[in-house]
Amino acid sequence: MDVPLWLALLVAGWLGIKLIRPPCWLVTVILLGGYLVAGSFLGPAIGALLK
């Protein structure tokens, strides 16, 4: 199943806020950082490590 990256980030952020209750700025920084890393040259390297 192919899930768009923006949808996965949205769900991860929503779950993080509901379950852990961190500050909203921290969730935003983590999600934005993950999105930027996924689109950079590090994305394939991290994907290979996770598989």
N, C-alpha and C positions, 0 to 999 in steps of 0.2 A: 504494500500500500504506500503510495506517495503522498506525504503530507507537506503542504507548503511551509516554508520556514517561518513566515510571519504568523501562521496559525499555531505552530508548535511553540513559538515564543510567547504568544498571547496566553495560551493554556498554561504554560510553565509559570508565567508571571502571576496569573490569577490563582493558581494552586499555591504558589509560594506565599502570596499575601494572605490567603485564607487560612493556611495551615500553620505558618511560622510567625506571621505578623511582624515582619521586619519593616524598617522605615521605607516609605515609597521611593525615596531617592536611591536607596541601595538596590532595590529591585530594578529600577530604571537603568542604573549604571551597569549592573550585571547583565541584563538582557541586551542592552545596546552594545556592550563589549562583546558578548557572544555573537551577536549579529555581524559585527564588524570583522571578527576573527573568522567567521564562517565564509565571508566573502573575500578574504585575503588569501595570500599564498599559503598560509598556515592551515586553511580549511581541509585540504586533502590529507595533509600529514596527521592532523588530529583525527580525521575520519578513519584513517588506516589504523591508528592506535586503538580506537574504540572498537573496531571490528575484531 
